[in-house]
Amino acid sequence: MNAKKNILICPLEWGLGHAGRMIPLACMLQADGNIVFIGTGKEHRQFLSNELKGVKFIDFGGFRPLYSAVLPQYIPLLFQIPVLFFHIIKEHIRLGTIIKKYNIDVVISDNRFGLWNRNVKSVYVTHQIRIPFPTGFRFLEWAGICFHRFFIKKYDLCFIPDLPGEMNLTGRLSHSVRLPGNARFIGILSRFSFTGEDEESSSISTYNTLLLSGPEPQRSMLRDIITGLQAHDSIPLVVLEGKPGIADTDNGSGKIISCNNLPASAMKRIIQGSTGIIARAGYTSIMELVSLNCRALLVPTPGQTEQEYLAGRLSEKGWFTAIRQNDLKGGFSLPQKDAVWSSDITEKSRILLKSALRELSDQ
């Protein structure tokens, strides 16, 4: 950026993934001398305050949908569309007040539709221009694309956290679709790309890791399945819960260790030291694993079409392996952790992100 600016970053509040991928963006903006504000709710504030120093927080929580333990995830979301539109209008109105109060110059919205304003520069962040529909309704995806493009065009720029060309993660979500004219690929975003090495050594030499993410109740359901199976395994399991403010626990046997609030440097050490890794197929989790050159067994959230598509596609490419949650109880094997993709993805991502931020500044 050419001059110091007040920049407001507002992540979507559908789990910690959207907040996590804003960390490298905030770090780079701070490194350029800008003042970064984070507009979010209580849970994300607690998480981000542990990772980011010197940022200012604004109480600006967003829409948080309810999920089902039984129904496919897209069904509850369909019934909550009227509530979503209410929040879009409400947030759009309140944003104007926040801009004036804090003298905001730039707003960066991660998948929050209403956070654009004609008086400032605005950026929309998304990895899926195409919102994937269930197989039987795929012929309606054009409607979702038009809906999404309507809001994207309200913004000055659209940042897509992925790589252009064949070495991409999102596939048809952002590549086999006509991009809006303001869209720019900014590489993968990972908080581990901007953190140093953790100096603490691990007390156990061989262990598997479960990366928990996403909304309840499916989050706890996956934990119960994996930890139940772990009771019959000789290898300890470290569960990275991602629950700020909750103390770490050990089940007494030393076989299941829950880490709830680790800093990025400690998480990086645990993930890289794992014998095998199990994770949801959330896009932020995938980006972070790629940045660490670690493969994993992906378990998409049942009925969440985006995760089901990403898990299937990346499994077909041989980058990860995938299994349905309902099939876990029949047993599973973990892939070799070593990456099968190019190791320069992180450096390419840094270059793309710097280029996009330079364009934003030049505007």
Legacy VTK file of the C-alpha trace (Angstrom):
# vtk DataFile Version 3.0
C-alpha trace
ASCII
DATASET POLYDATA
POINTS 363 float
0.000 0.000 0.000
1.314 3.451 -0.855
0.110 5.168 2.323
-1.053 3.997 5.706
-4.753 3.123 5.616
-7.420 2.015 8.052
-8.511 -1.402 6.792
-11.521 -3.310 8.115
-11.530 -7.111 7.712
-14.820 -8.951 8.291
-14.725 -12.777 8.146
-17.798 -14.941 7.736
-18.802 -16.563 11.032
-19.617 -20.064 9.761
-16.841 -21.715 11.771
-13.271 -20.563 12.386
-12.006 -21.353 8.882
-12.973 -18.013 7.357
-11.358 -16.191 10.284
-8.209 -18.303 10.013
-7.613 -17.479 6.372
-7.830 -13.760 7.113
-4.760 -14.008 9.370
-2.130 -14.011 6.581
-3.992 -11.198 4.839
-4.002 -9.121 8.040
-0.304 -9.867 8.633
0.701 -8.662 5.180
-1.413 -5.503 5.504
0.174 -4.746 8.881
3.633 -5.323 7.444
2.861 -2.601 4.893
2.166 -0.154 7.730
-1.628 -0.196 7.660
-3.913 -0.143 10.690
-6.061 -3.278 10.685
-9.518 -3.491 12.243
-11.321 -6.824 12.624
-15.131 -6.742 12.557
-16.425 -9.969 14.086
-18.274 -11.642 16.958
-17.045 -12.849 20.345
-15.825 -16.337 19.374
-13.781 -15.159 16.410
-12.421 -12.241 18.406
-11.023 -14.603 21.029
-9.449 -16.785 18.354
-7.968 -13.932 16.303
-6.650 -12.011 19.310
-4.376 -14.980 20.041
-2.917 -14.895 16.536
-2.807 -11.193 15.640
-1.072 -8.471 17.601
-1.759 -4.775 17.218
-5.133 -5.116 15.471
-8.245 -3.296 16.674
-11.486 -5.232 17.171
-14.994 -4.010 16.388
-18.091 -5.871 17.590
-19.593 -6.676 14.196
-20.842 -10.247 14.242
-22.513 -11.768 11.205
-25.115 -14.362 10.293
-24.562 -17.758 11.940
-26.786 -20.491 10.489
-28.161 -23.459 12.387
-27.198 -26.954 11.266
-28.795 -30.362 11.588
-27.422 -33.664 12.870
-29.706 -35.599 10.501
-30.593 -33.560 7.415
-28.125 -32.691 4.627
-26.597 -29.306 5.451
-28.055 -27.529 2.414
-31.650 -28.168 3.564
-31.469 -26.138 6.833
-29.634 -23.402 4.903
-32.443 -23.147 2.337
-35.001 -22.500 5.068
-32.759 -19.799 6.577
-32.389 -17.768 3.360
-34.903 -15.084 4.528
-32.847 -14.625 7.717
-29.677 -14.364 5.603
-31.189 -11.549 3.508
-32.211 -9.727 6.678
-28.601 -9.876 7.896
-27.268 -8.698 4.516
-29.390 -5.547 4.694
-28.688 -5.021 8.400
-24.917 -5.365 7.958
-24.869 -3.112 4.913
-26.579 -0.321 6.840
-24.402 -0.707 9.925
-21.215 -0.744 7.848
-21.787 2.881 6.854
-21.820 3.898 10.525
-18.639 1.926 11.255
-16.823 3.497 8.293
-17.567 6.992 9.550
-16.762 6.239 13.199
-13.374 4.606 12.541
-12.392 6.462 9.333
-12.168 3.216 7.383
-10.478 3.422 3.963
-10.809 -0.197 2.791
-13.263 -2.974 3.672
-12.354 -6.631 3.094
-15.310 -8.981 3.377
-14.857 -12.741 3.472
-18.112 -14.055 1.965
-20.304 -11.487 3.764
-22.499 -10.228 0.930
-23.524 -6.815 2.245
-20.194 -5.282 3.244
-19.593 -2.917 0.362
-19.852 0.855 0.422
-19.492 3.442 -2.354
-17.453 5.769 -0.143
-14.522 3.347 0.334
-12.676 0.652 -1.564
-14.140 -2.788 -0.925
-12.876 -6.332 -1.526
-14.886 -9.536 -1.524
-13.056 -12.798 -0.701
-14.418 -16.148 -1.875
-13.067 -19.443 -3.183
-16.293 -20.481 -4.898
-17.761 -18.342 -7.636
-19.886 -21.403 -8.354
-21.813 -22.597 -5.303
-22.095 -26.386 -5.781
-25.615 -27.845 -5.691
-26.570 -31.473 -4.914
-26.292 -33.765 -7.934
-30.018 -33.803 -8.683
-30.188 -30.005 -8.669
-26.933 -29.206 -10.482
-28.877 -27.806 -13.437
-29.843 -24.902 -11.133
-26.253 -23.891 -10.381
-26.459 -21.104 -12.955
-28.946 -19.357 -10.625
-26.449 -19.541 -7.766
-23.693 -18.176 -10.019
-25.887 -15.223 -11.038
-26.838 -14.597 -7.406
-23.193 -14.589 -6.342
-22.007 -12.435 -9.249
-24.698 -9.844 -8.418
-23.057 -9.190 -5.054
-19.461 -9.579 -6.271
-19.991 -6.763 -8.791
-20.812 -4.416 -5.899
-17.186 -4.660 -4.793
-14.118 -3.072 -6.358
-12.179 -6.352 -6.329
-12.873 -10.015 -5.724
-9.979 -11.996 -4.218
-10.000 -15.746 -4.903
-7.714 -17.682 -2.503
-6.401 -20.210 -5.003
-3.822 -20.543 -7.763
-4.543 -20.062 -11.469
-3.836 -22.841 -13.949
-3.595 -26.588 -13.351
-2.027 -26.323 -9.880
-5.305 -25.284 -8.263
-7.412 -26.564 -5.367
-10.957 -25.401 -6.129
-11.561 -26.955 -9.550
-15.006 -26.151 -10.957
-15.834 -23.905 -7.988
-13.699 -21.095 -9.412
-12.024 -22.380 -12.590
-14.610 -23.833 -14.954
-16.788 -20.749 -14.681
-16.576 -17.275 -16.239
-14.950 -15.040 -13.651
-16.200 -11.537 -12.887
-13.979 -8.823 -14.347
-12.837 -7.741 -10.878
-11.685 -11.248 -9.817
-8.025 -11.891 -8.959
-6.370 -15.124 -7.800
-4.321 -14.434 -4.671
-2.829 -17.884 -3.985
-3.625 -20.076 -1.010
-4.032 -18.358 2.364
-2.546 -20.087 5.394
-1.753 -18.701 8.831
1.160 -21.178 8.962
2.894 -19.319 6.131
3.450 -16.355 8.430
4.495 -18.107 11.632
7.854 -19.276 12.896
8.830 -22.663 14.248
7.644 -23.718 17.704
10.623 -24.398 19.953
8.828 -26.771 22.348
9.503 -30.443 21.682
6.734 -33.033 21.682
6.444 -35.483 24.599
5.293 -38.257 22.249
7.198 -39.342 19.155
4.516 -41.254 17.225
0.928 -40.033 17.042
-1.927 -39.277 14.691
-3.730 -35.940 14.566
-7.416 -35.124 14.154
-8.055 -31.583 12.895
-11.567 -30.633 13.993
-13.358 -27.771 12.262
-16.776 -26.700 11.101
-20.079 -26.227 12.896
-21.870 -28.341 15.456
-23.340 -30.906 15.759
-21.312 -32.611 13.011
-18.063 -31.460 14.571
-18.686 -33.420 17.794
-20.077 -36.378 15.850
-16.789 -36.764 13.962
-14.813 -36.453 17.182
-16.862 -39.169 18.865
-16.408 -41.547 15.919
-12.636 -41.072 15.635
-11.914 -41.151 19.380
-14.108 -44.243 19.722
-12.066 -46.037 17.091
-8.861 -44.743 18.658
-9.599 -46.718 21.847
-8.582 -49.847 19.911
-5.446 -48.342 18.364
-1.958 -48.412 19.817
-1.016 -44.990 18.413
-1.998 -41.904 20.502
-4.329 -39.327 18.982
-3.897 -35.565 19.292
-7.175 -33.714 18.705
-6.771 -30.089 17.616
-10.169 -28.795 18.690
-9.952 -25.077 17.915
-12.066 -23.951 20.874
-10.602 -20.714 22.265
-10.858 -20.304 26.028
-11.201 -24.028 26.855
-8.393 -25.844 28.668
-6.509 -28.753 27.084
-7.458 -32.239 28.308
-6.082 -35.781 28.463
-8.392 -38.788 28.769
-6.118 -40.276 31.421
-4.640 -43.018 29.296
-2.428 -40.641 27.338
-3.970 -41.985 24.130
-6.304 -39.055 23.407
-4.989 -35.542 24.007
-7.280 -32.599 23.240
-5.641 -29.260 22.442
-8.214 -26.493 22.373
-6.396 -23.208 22.073
-2.911 -23.653 20.635
-1.096 -20.831 18.841
-0.351 -21.357 15.157
3.323 -22.181 15.806
2.422 -25.071 18.147
-0.272 -26.360 15.765
2.256 -26.288 12.956
4.681 -28.410 14.991
2.018 -30.973 15.883
0.679 -31.300 12.335
4.118 -31.629 10.763
5.171 -34.167 13.408
2.116 -36.387 12.921
2.342 -39.909 11.577
-1.107 -39.520 9.985
-3.711 -36.772 9.766
-7.524 -36.770 9.658
-9.369 -33.569 8.781
-12.618 -32.139 7.532
-12.615 -31.095 3.885
-13.122 -27.444 4.747
-11.276 -25.238 2.293
-9.198 -23.422 4.918
-8.065 -26.745 6.418
-7.056 -27.927 2.948
-5.098 -24.725 2.245
-3.290 -24.990 5.569
-2.355 -28.635 4.990
-1.058 -27.813 1.505
1.016 -24.952 2.915
2.633 -27.431 5.321
3.169 -30.016 2.551
1.057 -32.540 4.483
-1.470 -34.972 3.050
-4.459 -36.190 5.085
-7.570 -38.325 5.113
-10.437 -35.912 4.353
-13.873 -36.534 5.877
-16.370 -34.095 4.329
-19.231 -32.868 6.486
-22.271 -34.964 5.434
-24.556 -33.054 3.082
-22.143 -30.111 2.687
-21.777 -30.160 -1.084
-18.685 -27.957 -1.243
-16.700 -30.244 1.067
-17.942 -33.369 -0.697
-16.794 -31.961 -4.037
-13.381 -30.828 -2.766
-12.701 -34.139 -1.013
-13.652 -36.118 -4.116
-11.678 -33.944 -6.526
-8.481 -33.807 -4.461
-8.702 -37.550 -3.855
-8.932 -38.159 -7.609
-5.847 -35.966 -8.110
-3.987 -38.100 -5.555
-3.268 -35.115 -3.325
-5.414 -36.399 -0.451
-7.536 -39.447 0.292
-11.213 -39.192 1.239
-13.889 -41.186 3.026
-17.529 -40.567 3.908
-18.268 -40.084 7.593
-20.743 -42.991 7.588
-18.015 -45.298 6.268
-15.509 -44.543 9.033
-16.847 -47.190 11.400
-15.920 -49.868 8.882
-12.287 -48.922 9.379
-9.899 -46.699 7.449
-6.232 -46.210 6.665
-4.299 -42.971 6.727
-2.233 -41.869 3.709
1.473 -41.214 3.805
1.882 -37.651 5.021
4.447 -36.507 2.454
3.077 -34.131 -0.188
2.729 -35.097 -3.843
2.406 -31.555 -5.176
4.933 -28.859 -6.033
6.673 -27.396 -2.981
6.701 -23.832 -4.367
2.956 -23.273 -3.883
3.550 -21.092 -0.828
6.008 -18.805 -2.621
3.718 -18.473 -5.639
0.903 -17.577 -3.253
2.940 -14.822 -1.610
3.675 -13.278 -5.009
0.011 -13.377 -6.062
-1.190 -11.865 -2.789
1.357 -9.043 -2.947
0.322 -8.299 -6.534
-3.371 -8.153 -5.603
-2.751 -5.843 -2.648
-0.595 -3.607 -4.848
-3.474 -3.334 -7.331
-5.843 -2.450 -4.495
-3.466 0.288 -3.377
-3.029 1.667 -6.903
-6.808 1.969 -7.293
LINES 1 364
363 0 1 2 3 4 5 6 7 8 9 10 11 12 13 14 15 16 17 18 19 20 21 22 23 24 25 26 27 28 29 30 31 32 33 34 35 36 37 38 39 40 41 42 43 44 45 46 47 48 49 50 51 52 53 54 55 56 57 58 59 60 61 62 63 64 65 66 67 68 69 70 71 72 73 74 75 76 77 78 79 80 81 82 83 84 85 86 87 88 89 90 91 92 93 94 95 96 97 98 99 100 101 102 103 104 105 106 107 108 109 110 111 112 113 114 115 116 117 118 119 120 121 122 123 124 125 126 127 128 129 130 131 132 133 134 135 136 137 138 139 140 141 142 143 144 145 146 147 148 149 150 151 152 153 154 155 156 157 158 159 160 161 162 163 164 165 166 167 168 169 170 171 172 173 174 175 176 177 178 179 180 181 182 183 184 185 186 187 188 189 190 191 192 193 194 195 196 197 198 199 200 201 202 203 204 205 206 207 208 209 210 211 212 213 214 215 216 217 218 219 220 221 222 223 224 225 226 227 228 229 230 231 232 233 234 235 236 237 238 239 240 241 242 243 244 245 246 247 248 249 250 251 252 253 254 255 256 257 258 259 260 261 262 263 264 265 266 267 268 269 270 271 272 273 274 275 276 277 278 279 280 281 282 283 284 285 286 287 288 289 290 291 292 293 294 295 296 297 298 299 300 301 302 303 304 305 306 307 308 309 310 311 312 313 314 315 316 317 318 319 320 321 322 323 324 325 326 327 328 329 330 331 332 333 334 335 336 337 338 339 340 341 342 343 344 345 346 347 348 349 350 351 352 353 354 355 356 357 358 359 360 361 362
